[in-house]
Amino acid sequence: MAYDGDRRRRADDAPYQTKSNIHPSLFSPATSGGGGARYTRVSEDPVAAAAEEEEEPKKEGQWGPRALLVAGLVALPLLAFFILGRESASMVWEMATAKLTAINTGASTCTYTSLLGGLLAPGMDRDTCQSRYESWRYFKHFPYAPSQHLIAKLRAYEARHRRCAPGTPLYAKAIDHLKSGGRSAAADEAAMEEECRYVVWLPFDGLGNRMLSMASGFLYALLTDRVFLVALPPNSADLFCEPFPNTTWLLPPVEEFPVPNLFSLGPRPSSSYTNLLAKKKIVVDVDVDVHGGDAIAGMTDGPFFCGEHQAVLSKVRWLLLYSDLYFVPSLYPIAEFQGELRRMFPDKESVSHLLLRYLFHPSNPVWGMVTRYYHSYLAHADKRIGVQIRMFHFATVPADDLYNQILSCSRQEHILPVTDDDAPAPVMAGDNATATSGGDNNNNGGSNTTAILIASLYADYYERLKSRYYEHAAARRGGGGAVWVGVFQPTHEEWQLTGKLAHNQKALAEIFLLGFSDELVTSGMSTFGYVGSSLAGVRPTILLPAHGHKVPVPPCRRAVSMEPCNLTPPRGVKCRSSKTVDGEDLARHLKVCEDYWKGVKLFD
């Protein structure tokens, strides 16, 4: 079950989008490429890139709009300015210290317990969220320790959330301020004093998309000293535990919220931030180009990623976030945020890994599914390999072709155990440099039992791999005895039913089972695969999408970074902020994704 999209449709029909929107008393920004940053490729494949560039534009219109939608409600009377100068000596020392305490490629420098090296706060009820205190025993990799600055930011955030969360007097006052439209002098004064400002996340698209956009929204709240609330529909009500101690992140019933029809605002609201700019209902004191590029159809709020617009949004007490993308890479070019991001995450590859392990803990019903399946089928294996298979409507190929692509990828990268009918794998350029954090990449170590977990909506690939290892003996590469192989698939539901809670619970269980893998093969451009590999702390081998309905050559690539790809980064928006970004640093850490030449992601 590898799900990414929303609505009742097959797995190959999901779009990727990010948007923001505004009510008459709202301001909403969307994601845009701040400063017109240029991105560099990780590895060049001129022939493939040229073919993709020629074919892909015809497909983009079929994906539907993509946008990050943020809606802001009620402006505060005071403008909050970001004052950043050159990095001080203390900042450089802090970053260097954080680098030294990070865990690189599996070499642990701190003791990991249920609190994940200080990432999680103590004091929560174990019985109400068993996964929070047990999941660390199942993860195989702990590649990065949280920096001390990140830990301090999280503890400060948790204290702010407790002061401002639903059910508190400050939240009640913020709601009253929203209902009044910000016209009350007393409410304005309270707004200045209390400093409770909110980001309200709205559901959009499938589970993988939702988890990545929630992580992005939470990071934005960290960067802007806001409180992060989620408006979960019934189909997601019993998926996750509360992530913050002694409080709630759940928005009270949407019927009680002053903005009506929260779940039906849609990706193109008339009150989006860009629309308000165009109608001159918001005036920014610099010349701003609000025209979005053709490459990102539906990116409604491009100026969101410009520093001068962040200054405007700092006056907005309520923001509504409507997104299905991992837009963290597009926050990095914003000068006002870059310093904090570098302090919190000295290793850029660690952002999604740490955020996802911090935020998402399966509810007890989901955790029961995870642990029962794990102990029944996976626990006794010496090595666990996760294979996540997703086919998109714009890159469909026959099942035979995709299965052969998986086998070709495995031979190229030495992933699945070889069988007695395998032809000798060709020596690939760079084979000696493709090791991941997955451990014994060539099966030459002490492993003698391997469990292969298949995550797919379809049973076909599971049946083929199961038959392969039933009909042929498996062995370690290079000799050394037999390997006993088991192939497992928890579900194969054929259809993606994001609107059903039971379906989402099974999907979340499979994401975490993938997260317990030693090594991963994931489908390119799949948010489901991005979440699984980030939770696992593994750089996956990525099956490249079959653009043009042809199996690509090579069939896959080793990820250089476990960070998810922002598949539709903002482009065409010119920022006018007076603050500058280090261009060399940006070029080093923000590059083209391995699986999609139009997307960008963070690299170390």
Backbone torsions as a table, in degrees:
resi	resn	phi	psi	omega
1	MET	NA	97.7	179.6
2	ALA	-117.6	100.2	-170.2
3	TYR	-112.1	141.5	173.4
4	ASP	-135.3	-26.3	-170.2
5	GLY	-94.3	-176.5	-178.7
6	ASP	-119.9	170.2	177.6
7	ARG	68.6	170.8	-178.2
8	ARG	-80.6	104.8	-179.6
9	ARG	-163.1	166.6	178.5
10	ARG	-74.6	164.9	-172.8
11	ALA	-62.8	-19.5	-175.5
12	ASP	-89.9	12.3	-175.1
13	ASP	-110.7	7.8	-171.4
14	ALA	-85.2	131.2	172.1
15	PRO	-87.1	169.3	172.4
16	TYR	-119.4	129.6	-175.6
17	GLN	-146.1	161.1	174.0
18	THR	-150.4	124.0	-176.0
19	LYS	-145.6	167.5	174.3
20	SER	-142.7	147.8	-175.8
21	ASN	-146.0	166.8	-171.1
22	ILE	-139.0	137.4	174.5
23	HIS	-80.6	167.4	176.9
24	PRO	-49.0	-31.8	177.3
25	SER	-103.8	24.9	-176.9
26	LEU	-116.4	155.5	165.2
27	PHE	-118.1	138.3	176.3
28	SER	-136.2	130.5	178.4
29	PRO	-106.2	152.6	172.2
30	ALA	-120.8	174.5	-173.2
31	THR	-84.0	129.9	178.0
32	SER	-140.3	158.2	-176.2
33	GLY	-78.5	99.0	-176.4
34	GLY	-60.3	129.9	171.9
35	GLY	74.9	6.6	179.5
36	GLY	61.6	41.8	-176.9
37	ALA	-63.1	143.7	175.2
38	ARG	-96.1	142.9	-177.3
39	TYR	-116.1	145.9	-178.9
40	THR	-111.0	150.1	179.7
41	ARG	-77.3	148.7	174.2
42	VAL	-75.4	-45.1	177.7
43	SER	-142.2	136.4	-175.0
44	GLU	-93.7	136.1	172.1
45	ASP	-135.8	81.8	-169.8
46	PRO	-57.4	-39.1	-177.1
47	VAL	-66.0	-48.7	-179.9
48	ALA	-64.5	-41.6	-178.9
49	ALA	-62.6	-41.8	-179.7
50	ALA	-64.1	-41.7	179.1
51	ALA	-64.3	-41.2	-179.3
52	GLU	-66.7	-41.5	-178.8
53	GLU	-62.2	-33.9	-178.6
54	GLU	-74.5	-34.5	-173.4
55	GLU	-92.4	-36.0	-165.8
56	GLU	-67.6	-37.5	-177.2
57	PRO	-54.2	-28.6	179.2
58	LYS	-67.4	-21.1	-174.6
59	LYS	-94.3	-25.1	-169.8
60	GLU	-60.0	-37.6	-179.2
61	GLY	-62.4	-21.2	-179.2
62	GLN	-79.4	-16.2	-176.8
63	TRP	-75.0	-17.1	-173.1
64	GLY	84.3	173.0	-176.7
65	PRO	-67.6	148.6	175.6
66	ARG	-124.3	130.4	-179.8
67	ALA	-163.3	158.4	166.9
68	LEU	-104.6	120.9	-176.8
69	LEU	-113.1	120.4	176.5
70	VAL	-121.9	129.0	179.5
71	ALA	-116.6	128.6	-179.1
72	GLY	-107.4	138.3	-177.4
73	LEU	-117.3	125.0	170.4
74	VAL	67.2	107.0	179.9
75	ALA	-74.5	141.5	173.2
76	LEU	-77.8	156.3	-177.3
77	PRO	-78.4	-5.8	-174.0
78	LEU	-123.7	132.1	178.5
79	LEU	-83.4	126.4	178.5
80	ALA	-95.5	117.1	-178.1
81	PHE	-95.1	145.4	172.9
82	PHE	-98.1	118.7	-179.1
83	ILE	-112.2	107.0	-178.8
84	LEU	-126.0	135.2	175.5
85	GLY	-118.1	-157.6	176.3
86	ARG	-66.9	156.0	178.1
87	GLU	-63.9	129.3	177.9
88	SER	-80.2	167.6	177.8
89	ALA	-61.0	-36.0	-179.8
90	SER	-66.7	-36.0	178.4
91	MET	-66.1	-44.2	179.2
92	VAL	-61.3	-42.6	179.3
93	TRP	-64.6	-40.5	179.5
94	GLU	-62.3	-42.7	179.4
95	MET	-67.1	-39.4	178.9
96	ALA	-64.8	-40.7	178.3
97	THR	-63.4	-42.3	178.9
98	ALA	-62.6	-38.0	177.6
99	LYS	-60.7	-42.3	-177.6
100	LEU	-66.8	-30.1	-178.2
101	THR	-88.1	-8.4	179.8
102	ALA	-68.7	153.0	178.3
103	ILE	-99.3	117.1	-175.3
104	ASN	-107.3	128.6	175.5
105	THR	45.0	48.1	170.0
106	GLY	87.1	-4.9	-179.6
107	ALA	-85.6	99.0	-173.5
108	SER	-76.4	130.7	175.8
109	THR	-111.5	4.9	176.2
110	CYS	-141.0	161.9	-177.9
111	THR	-85.9	122.1	-179.9
112	TYR	-92.6	126.9	175.3
113	THR	-127.2	-162.6	-179.4
114	SER	-62.4	-19.2	-179.8
115	LEU	-91.8	5.9	173.0
116	LEU	54.0	52.5	175.5
117	GLY	66.7	28.1	-179.6
118	GLY	93.8	-4.0	179.3
119	LEU	-62.5	-42.0	-179.4
120	LEU	-96.0	148.6	178.1
121	ALA	-87.8	145.7	176.3
122	PRO	-77.1	175.1	169.7
123	GLY	97.6	4.7	178.8
124	MET	-94.2	156.2	-176.7
125	ASP	-72.2	117.4	-179.1
126	ARG	-63.9	-36.1	-175.2
127	ASP	-68.8	-31.5	-178.2
128	THR	-82.1	-17.1	178.8
129	CYS	-148.4	82.4	-177.1
130	GLN	-65.3	-35.0	-175.9
131	SER	-63.6	-31.2	-178.4
132	ARG	-59.9	-33.7	-176.9
133	TYR	-103.2	-5.1	-176.7
134	GLU	-115.8	-22.9	-171.4
135	SER	-62.2	-30.4	-178.0
136	TRP	-60.3	-25.6	179.1
137	ARG	-72.5	-17.3	-176.1
138	TYR	-101.1	-28.8	177.3
139	PHE	-64.1	139.2	-179.0
140	LYS	-95.0	-19.1	-173.1
141	HIS	-130.3	137.7	174.9
142	PHE	-130.6	70.5	-170.2
143	PRO	-71.7	-23.2	-176.4
144	TYR	-138.6	132.5	172.3
145	ALA	-87.2	147.0	175.6
146	PRO	-67.1	139.5	176.6
147	SER	-68.6	156.7	177.5
148	GLN	-62.5	-33.5	178.9
149	HIS	-66.6	-41.2	177.4
150	LEU	-63.3	-44.4	179.0
151	ILE	-59.1	-43.9	179.1
152	ALA	-64.0	-40.8	179.1
153	LYS	-63.8	-39.7	-179.4
154	LEU	-67.5	-42.0	179.1
155	ARG	-65.6	-38.6	177.7
156	ALA	-66.6	-39.8	178.4
157	TYR	-62.1	-45.7	-178.2
158	GLU	-59.2	-38.8	177.1
159	ALA	-65.4	-42.0	178.3
160	ARG	-64.1	-41.5	-179.4
161	HIS	-62.2	-41.0	178.5
162	ARG	-62.9	-35.2	179.7
163	ARG	-71.8	-32.1	-168.1
164	CYS	-113.0	0.4	-173.1
165	ALA	-71.1	162.8	173.6
166	PRO	-52.2	139.9	-177.7
167	GLY	96.0	-7.4	178.9
168	THR	-99.2	158.0	177.1
169	PRO	-59.9	-36.3	-179.3
170	LEU	-66.8	-37.5	177.0
171	TYR	-64.8	-42.9	179.1
172	ALA	-59.2	-41.0	178.9
173	LYS	-67.3	-37.3	179.0
174	ALA	-65.0	-39.1	177.4
175	ILE	-65.7	-42.0	177.1
176	ASP	-60.7	-40.4	178.4
177	HIS	-62.5	-39.0	178.4
178	LEU	-66.6	-43.5	179.6
179	LYS	-62.8	-33.7	-178.1
180	SER	-78.9	-8.5	-177.5
181	GLY	74.7	14.9	178.0
182	GLY	75.5	14.7	-175.2
183	ARG	-92.4	-5.0	-179.4
184	SER	-87.2	127.0	179.0
185	ALA	-62.9	-38.4	178.9
186	ALA	-64.8	-41.1	179.1
187	ALA	-65.7	-39.4	178.6
188	ASP	-62.9	-41.7	179.3
189	GLU	-64.5	-41.8	177.6
190	ALA	-62.9	-38.1	-179.7
191	ALA	-61.9	-40.0	179.6
192	MET	-66.9	-38.9	-174.2
193	GLU	-78.4	-36.6	-170.4
194	GLU	-86.4	-30.4	176.1
195	GLU	57.3	36.3	172.6
196	CYS	-96.6	101.9	178.1
197	ARG	-118.2	151.7	-165.6
198	TYR	-129.7	148.3	163.4
199	VAL	-117.7	120.9	179.3
200	VAL	-107.4	114.6	-179.7
201	TRP	-83.0	133.0	178.2
202	LEU	-113.6	142.2	-174.6
203	PRO	-71.1	140.5	180.0
204	PHE	-156.5	121.7	175.0
205	ASP	75.2	-162.8	-170.1
206	GLY	-83.0	-178.9	-170.2
207	LEU	-63.2	-45.0	179.0
208	GLY	-60.4	-44.8	177.4
209	ASN	-60.5	-42.9	-177.7
210	ARG	-64.3	-43.9	-178.5
211	MET	-63.7	-39.5	-179.7
212	LEU	-70.5	-38.5	178.8
213	SER	-71.9	-32.5	175.7
214	MET	-66.0	-43.1	177.5
215	ALA	-61.7	-40.4	178.4
216	SER	-64.5	-44.0	179.9
217	GLY	-64.3	-38.0	178.2
218	PHE	-65.6	-41.6	177.5
219	LEU	-62.3	-39.4	176.8
220	TYR	-60.9	-39.3	176.9
221	ALA	-63.4	-39.8	176.7
222	LEU	-60.8	-42.9	-176.0
223	LEU	-70.9	-26.6	-173.4
224	THR	-113.7	10.7	178.3
225	ASP	57.8	42.2	176.2
226	ARG	-104.3	174.2	175.0
227	VAL	-107.7	130.6	-174.4
228	PHE	-98.7	118.3	177.9
229	LEU	-120.5	149.6	-179.2
230	VAL	-121.8	136.3	175.3
231	ALA	-101.1	90.2	-175.5
232	LEU	-88.9	129.1	175.7
233	PRO	-76.3	170.1	-179.7
234	PRO	-55.8	-30.0	-178.4
235	ASN	-73.8	-3.3	177.7
236	SER	-128.2	10.8	-170.0
237	ALA	-68.0	-29.3	-176.4
238	ASP	-124.0	50.4	177.2
239	LEU	-103.2	-46.2	-171.0
240	PHE	-120.1	151.0	169.4
241	CYS	-75.9	163.2	170.3
242	GLU	-64.9	128.2	-176.8
243	PRO	-84.8	-19.8	-173.5
244	PHE	-108.0	134.4	-174.6
245	PRO	-64.2	136.3	169.3
246	ASN	57.8	37.3	178.7
247	THR	-163.3	-173.3	178.0
248	THR	-132.6	147.6	173.5
249	TRP	-102.5	2.2	-176.7
250	LEU	-83.0	127.5	170.7
251	LEU	-66.7	134.2	176.1
252	PRO	-54.7	166.5	-177.3
253	PRO	-43.2	131.9	-173.5
254	VAL	-60.1	-23.0	178.1
255	GLU	-64.1	-23.2	-179.3
256	GLU	-90.4	-8.3	-177.7
257	PHE	-80.7	139.9	-176.0
258	PRO	-61.8	-22.2	178.5
259	VAL	-91.5	118.0	-176.3
260	PRO	-75.4	157.3	171.6
261	ASN	56.2	48.0	-178.2
262	LEU	-57.9	-40.6	-175.2
263	PHE	-78.4	-3.7	-178.7
264	SER	-124.4	21.1	178.0
265	LEU	-65.1	-34.9	176.5
266	GLY	78.8	170.3	-175.3
267	PRO	-79.2	-9.9	-177.4
268	ARG	-129.0	61.9	-179.3
269	PRO	-72.0	146.9	-180.0
270	SER	-66.5	-21.3	-177.4
271	SER	-100.3	26.0	178.1
272	SER	-65.9	159.9	-177.1
273	TYR	-58.4	-42.9	179.9
274	THR	-63.5	-41.3	178.7
275	ASN	-63.4	-39.4	178.8
276	LEU	-66.3	-36.2	175.0
277	LEU	-63.5	-45.9	-177.6
278	ALA	-63.2	-33.1	-179.7
279	LYS	-86.8	4.6	178.8
280	LYS	63.8	23.0	175.8
281	LYS	-82.5	-14.7	171.4
282	ILE	-127.1	133.2	-179.7
283	VAL	-117.3	124.5	176.3
284	VAL	-104.2	137.4	-171.0
285	ASP	-82.0	28.7	170.8
286	VAL	-138.7	165.6	178.5
287	ASP	-80.0	118.7	-174.9
288	VAL	-121.2	131.3	174.0
289	ASP	-91.4	115.7	-175.6
290	VAL	-104.0	15.6	-178.2
291	HIS	-84.1	125.5	178.9
292	GLY	-85.5	150.0	-179.5
293	GLY	-75.8	155.9	-180.0
294	ASP	-64.2	-24.5	-175.8
295	ALA	-70.4	-14.7	-177.3
296	ILE	-126.9	61.3	-179.9
297	ALA	-56.1	130.3	178.7
298	GLY	92.0	-1.1	176.7
299	MET	-77.2	90.8	-166.1
300	THR	-78.5	-24.0	-172.5
301	ASP	-128.2	58.1	-178.0
302	GLY	-54.4	-40.2	-177.4
303	PRO	-62.0	-9.8	179.1
304	PHE	-53.2	-30.6	-175.8
305	PHE	-95.1	19.9	175.1
306	CYS	-107.6	137.9	-176.8
307	GLY	-60.1	-38.8	-177.9
308	GLU	-66.9	-29.6	177.5
309	HIS	-78.9	-30.2	173.8
310	GLN	-63.4	-34.0	176.1
311	ALA	-63.1	-39.5	176.8
312	VAL	-65.2	-44.6	-176.8
313	LEU	-68.5	-21.1	177.6
314	SER	-64.9	-16.7	177.0
315	LYS	-86.8	-5.2	-174.8
316	VAL	-96.0	127.7	-173.9
317	ARG	-80.9	-36.1	-178.2
318	TRP	-120.0	127.3	173.2
319	LEU	-120.4	135.7	173.7
320	LEU	-104.9	128.5	-176.8
321	LEU	-110.2	120.7	180.0
322	TYR	-125.2	100.7	-170.9
323	SER	-151.9	149.2	171.1
324	ASP	-126.5	25.5	-176.9
325	LEU	-123.4	157.3	169.8
326	TYR	-87.6	95.8	-173.4
327	PHE	-98.6	12.3	178.0
328	VAL	-55.1	-43.6	-180.0
329	PRO	-56.7	-28.8	-178.9
330	SER	-85.0	-6.7	171.2
331	LEU	-81.7	-26.5	-174.2
332	TYR	-62.7	-36.5	179.3
333	PRO	-72.0	-7.1	-179.5
334	ILE	-78.5	116.7	-174.0
335	ALA	-57.4	-37.0	-178.3
336	GLU	-64.9	-21.4	-177.5
337	PHE	-104.2	-19.8	-167.1
338	GLN	-61.8	-40.9	-179.0
339	GLY	-61.2	-46.2	179.1
340	GLU	-64.6	-40.2	179.0
341	LEU	-62.2	-39.5	-179.8
342	ARG	-69.3	-34.1	177.1
343	ARG	-70.7	-45.3	-177.3
344	MET	-69.3	-37.9	-174.6
345	PHE	-129.7	77.3	177.4
346	PRO	-59.8	-27.0	171.8
347	ASP	-101.7	109.0	-173.4
348	LYS	-62.7	-29.8	-178.7
349	GLU	-67.3	-13.5	-172.9
350	SER	-90.0	-4.7	-170.3
351	VAL	-59.5	-59.5	-176.8
352	SER	-66.7	-36.9	-179.8
353	HIS	-57.2	-49.2	-178.2
354	LEU	-74.2	-40.4	-179.8
355	LEU	-64.0	-43.2	-177.9
356	LEU	-68.6	-39.8	178.0
357	ARG	-69.4	-26.4	177.5
358	TYR	-76.3	-46.1	-169.4
359	LEU	-81.9	-39.7	-164.4
360	PHE	-108.9	114.6	176.9
361	HIS	-129.0	117.1	-176.9
362	PRO	-58.3	143.5	175.7
363	SER	-62.1	164.2	-178.3
364	ASN	-57.0	-41.9	177.1
365	PRO	-60.7	-42.1	179.4
366	VAL	-69.9	-41.5	180.0
367	TRP	-62.4	-33.6	175.2
368	GLY	-61.8	-42.9	176.3
369	MET	-59.3	-45.1	-176.6
370	VAL	-61.8	-52.7	-173.6
371	THR	-70.7	-36.8	178.4
372	ARG	-62.9	-43.7	-179.9
373	TYR	-68.3	-43.1	-178.3
374	TYR	-59.1	-49.1	-176.5
375	HIS	-72.4	-25.9	179.3
376	SER	-76.7	-34.2	-169.3
377	TYR	-126.4	-25.6	-169.4
378	LEU	-114.6	-24.0	-168.1
379	ALA	-61.6	-33.2	-172.0
380	HIS	-89.0	-1.8	178.8
381	ALA	-77.8	145.3	175.8
382	ASP	-76.9	-26.1	-179.5
383	LYS	-141.8	137.9	-179.7
384	ARG	-121.0	124.4	-179.7
385	ILE	-116.6	122.3	176.8
386	GLY	-96.0	134.4	177.4
387	VAL	-125.8	111.1	-178.1
388	GLN	-107.0	122.8	-170.7
389	ILE	-120.3	123.6	-178.6
390	ARG	-139.6	133.7	177.3
391	MET	-122.3	129.1	-178.7
392	PHE	-96.7	155.0	-177.9
393	HIS	-62.0	-28.4	-178.7
394	PHE	-87.9	0.5	-177.6
395	ALA	-142.5	40.7	-179.4
396	THR	-77.8	144.7	172.0
397	VAL	-141.4	161.1	176.3
398	PRO	-59.2	152.6	-178.7
399	ALA	-57.4	-37.3	178.2
400	ASP	-59.5	-42.3	-177.9
401	ASP	-67.2	-42.6	-180.0
402	LEU	-66.8	-39.8	177.6
403	TYR	-61.6	-43.4	178.2
404	ASN	-66.5	-32.0	175.2
405	GLN	-63.6	-41.6	178.3
406	ILE	-61.9	-45.0	180.0
407	LEU	-66.5	-40.2	178.5
408	SER	-63.3	-41.3	177.5
409	CYS	-62.4	-43.7	180.0
410	SER	-62.1	-41.2	178.2
411	ARG	-66.4	-40.3	-178.7
412	GLN	-64.5	-42.7	-173.2
413	GLU	-105.1	1.9	175.5
414	HIS	59.5	61.5	-174.3
415	ILE	-108.0	-66.9	-178.6
416	LEU	-77.3	150.6	176.7
417	PRO	-58.2	139.5	178.2
418	VAL	-76.2	155.6	176.7
419	THR	-118.3	170.3	-174.5
420	ASP	-69.4	-9.1	176.3
421	ASP	-101.7	4.5	180.0
422	ASP	-73.9	133.2	170.3
423	ALA	-73.3	151.0	177.7
424	PRO	-55.5	133.4	-179.7
425	ALA	-70.2	134.1	176.7
426	PRO	-66.5	150.7	176.4
427	VAL	-78.2	116.8	-176.8
428	MET	-94.9	144.3	175.9
429	ALA	-60.7	128.2	177.6
430	GLY	87.8	6.7	-179.7
431	ASP	-55.2	-35.4	-176.6
432	ASN	-72.8	-7.1	-176.1
433	ALA	-116.8	17.5	-174.3
434	THR	-106.2	14.2	179.7
435	ALA	-65.0	141.2	176.3
436	THR	-112.1	-176.5	176.3
437	SER	-76.5	12.8	-179.5
438	GLY	-80.6	4.9	174.0
439	GLY	87.6	-134.7	-174.6
440	ASP	-69.8	89.5	-171.5
441	ASN	-69.8	-26.9	-174.6
442	ASN	-105.0	10.5	178.2
443	ASN	58.7	30.8	179.4
444	ASN	-98.0	-0.8	-176.1
445	GLY	-87.3	-149.0	-173.3
446	GLY	-87.4	0.8	-177.3
447	SER	-66.1	134.5	172.9
448	ASN	-128.8	-2.5	171.9
449	THR	-130.3	132.3	-178.9
450	THR	-126.8	129.0	174.3
451	ALA	-105.8	127.5	177.8
452	ILE	-109.0	116.9	-179.6
453	LEU	-100.1	123.3	178.8
454	ILE	-101.2	126.8	174.2
455	ALA	-116.4	107.4	-177.7
456	SER	-160.5	153.8	174.2
457	LEU	-71.0	-16.1	-171.5
458	TYR	-117.3	148.1	-178.1
459	ALA	-87.2	-12.2	-170.5
460	ASP	-57.5	-46.4	-174.8
461	TYR	-71.9	-33.5	174.0
462	TYR	-62.4	-47.2	-178.9
463	GLU	-61.7	-39.9	-179.0
464	ARG	-67.1	-45.0	179.9
465	LEU	-68.8	-38.1	177.8
466	LYS	-61.1	-44.9	178.9
467	SER	-64.6	-37.0	-179.2
468	ARG	-59.4	-46.4	-177.3
469	TYR	-84.5	-10.5	171.7
470	TYR	-81.4	-39.1	-174.9
471	GLU	-87.3	-17.0	-176.5
472	HIS	-133.3	141.5	177.9
473	ALA	-74.2	142.9	177.6
474	ALA	-105.3	150.8	-179.4
475	ALA	-146.3	160.9	174.9
476	ARG	-69.4	145.4	174.6
477	ARG	-65.3	134.2	-179.9
478	GLY	83.4	8.3	-179.8
479	GLY	88.7	-173.8	176.5
480	GLY	106.8	14.2	174.1
481	GLY	108.5	175.4	-175.3
482	ALA	-78.6	156.3	172.9
483	VAL	-122.1	125.3	176.9
484	TRP	-89.4	124.5	-171.1
485	VAL	-118.7	130.8	171.1
486	GLY	-118.0	138.4	179.7
487	VAL	-116.2	129.8	-172.8
488	PHE	-135.4	146.8	174.7
489	GLN	-143.7	115.5	-177.4
490	PRO	-63.4	-44.2	-177.2
491	THR	-144.7	161.6	171.6
492	HIS	-152.2	83.2	-168.5
493	GLU	-86.7	-3.3	175.1
494	GLU	69.6	-41.4	-178.4
495	TRP	-118.8	147.3	175.5
496	GLN	-92.7	117.7	-174.2
497	LEU	-121.5	70.2	-176.2
498	THR	-61.9	-23.2	-178.9
499	GLY	-77.3	-0.3	-177.8
500	LYS	-113.1	129.7	-177.6
501	LEU	-61.8	-44.7	-178.0
502	ALA	-59.8	-40.2	178.2
503	HIS	-62.7	-45.0	179.9
504	ASN	-66.8	-35.1	177.5
505	GLN	-63.1	-43.1	177.7
506	LYS	-64.6	-39.5	179.2
507	ALA	-62.7	-44.5	179.7
508	LEU	-64.4	-39.4	177.4
509	ALA	-59.2	-40.7	-178.9
510	GLU	-71.6	-34.1	175.5
511	ILE	-59.4	-44.8	-179.4
512	PHE	-71.4	-34.2	174.7
513	LEU	-62.8	-39.7	173.2
514	LEU	-61.6	-37.4	-178.6
515	GLY	-66.3	-15.0	179.0
516	PHE	-94.8	11.5	-176.9
517	SER	-79.5	153.7	170.0
518	ASP	-80.1	-33.5	-178.1
519	GLU	-146.8	150.0	-174.5
520	LEU	-132.7	141.5	165.4
521	VAL	-117.0	122.4	-177.4
522	THR	-126.6	161.0	178.9
523	SER	-85.5	133.5	179.0
524	GLY	-60.0	143.4	177.6
525	MET	70.4	9.4	-178.6
526	SER	-96.0	120.3	178.0
527	THR	-67.7	-29.9	175.7
528	PHE	-59.2	-45.8	177.6
529	GLY	-67.5	-37.0	178.0
530	TYR	-59.7	-44.7	-179.1
531	VAL	-65.8	-43.1	-179.4
532	GLY	-60.1	-44.8	-178.3
533	SER	-72.4	-33.8	177.7
534	SER	-66.9	-43.1	176.2
535	LEU	-62.9	-39.0	-178.6
536	ALA	-69.6	-25.6	-173.4
537	GLY	73.5	35.5	-174.2
538	VAL	-125.2	138.6	168.6
539	ARG	-82.4	110.3	-172.8
540	PRO	-78.8	165.6	162.9
541	THR	-89.3	125.7	-170.8
542	ILE	-104.6	120.1	171.6
543	LEU	-71.1	121.3	-176.4
544	LEU	-74.9	139.8	-179.8
545	PRO	-62.8	147.6	-178.5
546	ALA	-87.9	67.4	177.5
547	HIS	-59.6	138.1	-176.4
548	GLY	75.4	9.9	178.7
549	HIS	61.3	35.1	176.4
550	LYS	-128.8	134.7	178.6
551	VAL	-61.5	126.3	-175.7
552	PRO	-73.5	158.0	173.2
553	VAL	-126.3	119.3	-0.8
554	PRO	-69.7	164.3	-176.2
555	PRO	-73.6	-20.3	-175.4
556	CYS	-159.7	169.6	175.9
557	ARG	-138.5	146.2	170.7
558	ARG	-75.0	129.9	177.3
559	ALA	-67.3	137.7	175.8
560	VAL	-87.0	-22.6	178.6
561	SER	-139.9	141.8	177.9
562	MET	-80.7	-4.2	180.0
563	GLU	-62.4	141.6	174.8
564	PRO	-66.7	158.2	177.6
565	CYS	-90.6	135.2	165.9
566	ASN	-83.6	102.4	-169.6
567	LEU	-69.9	-26.5	178.5
568	THR	-130.9	73.3	179.2
569	PRO	-66.8	152.2	-179.5
570	PRO	-67.6	139.4	177.7
571	ARG	-140.2	158.1	173.0
572	GLY	83.7	4.9	178.7
573	VAL	-105.9	127.1	-179.2
574	LYS	-100.3	118.7	-179.2
575	CYS	-89.7	150.6	-177.0
576	ARG	-121.6	19.3	-178.7
577	SER	-61.9	144.0	179.1
578	SER	-76.8	-14.2	-179.4
579	LYS	-87.1	141.3	-177.1
580	THR	-109.0	156.2	178.8
581	VAL	-112.1	143.8	177.2
582	ASP	-66.3	107.6	-176.7
583	GLY	-63.0	-38.4	179.6
584	GLU	-65.9	-41.8	178.0
585	ASP	-62.9	-41.2	-179.7
586	LEU	-64.0	-44.0	179.8
587	ALA	-65.1	-30.2	-178.4
588	ARG	-76.3	-34.6	-171.1
589	HIS	-107.8	-11.4	-179.4
590	LEU	-123.1	109.7	-174.2
591	LYS	-136.7	172.1	179.1
592	VAL	-67.6	142.3	-178.4
593	CYS	-69.0	153.8	177.8
594	GLU	-67.5	-29.0	-171.7
595	ASP	-105.4	-5.4	-179.8
596	TYR	-156.2	119.3	-171.7
597	TRP	-72.5	-11.2	177.5
598	LYS	-99.4	-5.2	179.0
599	GLY	-97.3	164.2	177.8
600	VAL	-132.1	154.5	178.8
601	LYS	-151.0	169.6	-178.9
602	LEU	-90.5	140.9	178.2
603	PHE	-133.0	155.9	171.4
604	ASP	-85.7	NA	NA
